[in-house]
Amino acid sequence: MGYKIVVAGATGNVGREMLNILAERQFPVDEIAVLASRRSIGTEVSFGDKTLKTKDIEGFDFTGWDMALFAIGSEATKKYAPIAAKAGCVVIDNSSLYRYDADVPLIVPEVNPEAITGYSKKNIIANPNCSTAQMVVALKPLHDRARIKRVVVSTYQATSGAGKEGVDELWDQTKAIYNPTDEVPPKKFQKQIAFNVIPHIDVFMEDGSTKEEWKMVVETKKIVDPSIKVTATCVRVPVFVGHAESVNIEFEEFLDEDEARDILREAPGIMVVDKREDGGYVTPVECVGDFATFISRIRQDSTIENGINLWCVSDNLRKGAALNAVQIAETLGNRVLQKG
């Protein structure tokens, strides 16, 4: 016996990826419903070798459904998640709405699967920010060995993190540069994204950081350890898919780079590609479509007593969003609901 699964936001980038990954990982689905806003009713989406038509989320009866994977943004989630949860359907939410709610677990299954039992307080589980998800997969096994004091991270985030509009803007602006008769002014982003980098993701906060940077700080503390200090600079780059991060980690005790490499090789969800030669590392283009978080450029930081530098790359539509949501569903099934 399998699960009755709902995918809300099935016509978006993340929703479609959720359907792909549910099929790829052969999640035990007995029945599936794909939901969208009223303007997208009847749109066809693929689930394995099946073609499904979307239904209107407005008025959908969640009673009798086991889990709902939400990829509909915070505003719509605020309206529909409590309805689904009240009907007994566990919501796995990809928006930022519930991430900082003390009564909602924030889960990365490779890092804190035991926290999933807290779902019962509200019948909701939160999926972390894409840039946080891949980083904490790398931090956790190192923290278990040598305890992390401080993390300094700079991100290089793909335009797909801003949705289809972000990808389209990069594509259209790139074409316009080669065709000077066209002009594509910034709409989704604050400045031109083609052939440029923008040190600004989400809104600015009073202390000068952006909300994306704040998210990385508070989510790392909630998922891994509240004692870890994190400072982040988040940058949008002209890449379609795949977030990259330069991560500097300071530990309480010494950790040799060779041991760090061995630990990461054995850690779940990680693929180490770290050859000190031309091309001996992974870039965003190479991680697209892959489940793994790739770690490269592992090396000692000689400027502090107990420091390691590393390069972290992952498909932000997968581990940063859809894959992690499906892994949460798998963890919930295996640890709590136990069907299939």
Secondary structure in CASP SS format (residue, H / E / C, confidence):
PFRMAT SS
TARGET T0000
AUTHOR 0000-0000-0000
METHOD secondary structure of the structure
MODEL  1
M C 1.00
G C 1.00
Y E 1.00
K E 1.00
I E 1.00
V E 1.00
V E 1.00
A E 1.00
G C 1.00
A C 1.00
T C 1.00
G C 1.00
N H 1.00
V H 1.00
G H 1.00
R H 1.00
E H 1.00
M H 1.00
L H 1.00
N H 1.00
I H 1.00
L H 1.00
A H 1.00
E H 1.00
R C 1.00
Q C 1.00
F C 1.00
P C 1.00
V E 1.00
D E 1.00
E E 1.00
I E 1.00
A E 1.00
V E 1.00
L E 1.00
A E 1.00
S C 1.00
R H 1.00
R H 1.00
S H 1.00
I C 1.00
G C 1.00
T C 1.00
E E 1.00
V E 1.00
S E 1.00
F E 1.00
G C 1.00
D C 1.00
K E 1.00
T E 1.00
L E 1.00
K E 1.00
T C 1.00
K E 1.00
D E 1.00
I C 1.00
E C 1.00
G C 1.00
F C 1.00
D C 1.00
F C 1.00
T C 1.00
G C 1.00
W C 1.00
D C 1.00
M E 1.00
A E 1.00
L E 1.00
F E 1.00
A C 1.00
I C 1.00
G H 1.00
S H 1.00
E H 1.00
A H 1.00
T H 1.00
K H 1.00
K H 1.00
Y H 1.00
A H 1.00
P H 1.00
I H 1.00
A H 1.00
A H 1.00
K H 1.00
A C 1.00
G C 1.00
C C 1.00
V E 1.00
V E 1.00
I E 1.00
D E 1.00
N C 1.00
S C 1.00
S C 1.00
L C 1.00
Y C 1.00
R C 1.00
Y C 1.00
D C 1.00
A C 1.00
D C 1.00
V C 1.00
P C 1.00
L E 1.00
I C 1.00
V C 1.00
P C 1.00
E C 1.00
V C 1.00
N C 1.00
P H 1.00
E H 1.00
A H 1.00
I H 1.00
T H 1.00
G H 1.00
Y H 1.00
S H 1.00
K H 1.00
K C 1.00
N C 1.00
I E 1.00
I E 1.00
A E 1.00
N C 1.00
P C 1.00
N C 1.00
C H 1.00
S H 1.00
T H 1.00
A H 1.00
Q H 1.00
M H 1.00
V H 1.00
V H 1.00
A H 1.00
L H 1.00
K H 1.00
P H 1.00
L H 1.00
H H 1.00
D H 1.00
R H 1.00
A H 1.00
R C 1.00
I E 1.00
K E 1.00
R E 1.00
V E 1.00
V E 1.00
V E 1.00
S E 1.00
T E 1.00
Y E 1.00
Q E 1.00
A C 1.00
T H 1.00
S H 1.00
G H 1.00
A H 1.00
G C 1.00
K H 1.00
E H 1.00
G H 1.00
V H 1.00
D H 1.00
E H 1.00
L H 1.00
W H 1.00
D H 1.00
Q H 1.00
T H 1.00
K H 1.00
A H 1.00
I H 1.00
Y H 1.00
N C 1.00
P C 1.00
T C 1.00
D C 1.00
E C 1.00
V C 1.00
P C 1.00
P C 1.00
K C 1.00
K C 1.00
F C 1.00
Q C 1.00
K C 1.00
Q C 1.00
I C 1.00
A C 1.00
F C 1.00
N C 1.00
V C 1.00
I E 1.00
P C 1.00
H C 1.00
I C 1.00
D C 1.00
V C 1.00
F E 1.00
M C 1.00
E C 1.00
D C 1.00
G C 1.00
S C 1.00
T E 1.00
K H 1.00
E H 1.00
E H 1.00
W H 1.00
K H 1.00
M H 1.00
V H 1.00
V H 1.00
E H 1.00
T H 1.00
K H 1.00
K H 1.00
I H 1.00
V C 1.00
D C 1.00
P C 1.00
S C 1.00
I C 1.00
K E 1.00
V E 1.00
T E 1.00
A E 1.00
T E 1.00
C E 1.00
V E 1.00
R E 1.00
V C 1.00
P C 1.00
V C 1.00
F C 1.00
V C 1.00
G C 1.00
H E 1.00
A E 1.00
E E 1.00
S E 1.00
V E 1.00
N E 1.00
I E 1.00
E E 1.00
F E 1.00
E C 1.00
E C 1.00
F C 1.00
L C 1.00
D C 1.00
E H 1.00
D H 1.00
E H 1.00
A H 1.00
R H 1.00
D H 1.00
I H 1.00
L H 1.00
R H 1.00
E H 1.00
A C 1.00
P C 1.00
G C 1.00
I E 1.00
M E 1.00
V E 1.00
V C 1.00
D C 1.00
K C 1.00
R C 1.00
E C 1.00
D C 1.00
G C 1.00
G C 1.00
Y C 1.00
V C 1.00
T C 1.00
P H 1.00
V H 1.00
E H 1.00
C H 1.00
V C 1.00
G C 1.00
D C 1.00
F C 1.00
A C 1.00
T E 1.00
F E 1.00
I E 1.00
S E 1.00
R E 1.00
I E 1.00
R E 1.00
Q E 1.00
D C 1.00
S C 1.00
T C 1.00
I C 1.00
E C 1.00
N C 1.00
G E 1.00
I E 1.00
N E 1.00
L E 1.00
W E 1.00
C E 1.00
V E 1.00
S E 1.00
D C 1.00
N C 1.00
L C 1.00
R H 1.00
K H 1.00
G H 1.00
A H 1.00
A H 1.00
L H 1.00
N H 1.00
A H 1.00
V H 1.00
Q H 1.00
I H 1.00
A H 1.00
E H 1.00
T H 1.00
L H 1.00
G H 1.00
N H 1.00
R H 1.00
V H 1.00
L H 1.00
Q C 1.00
K C 1.00
G C 1.00
END
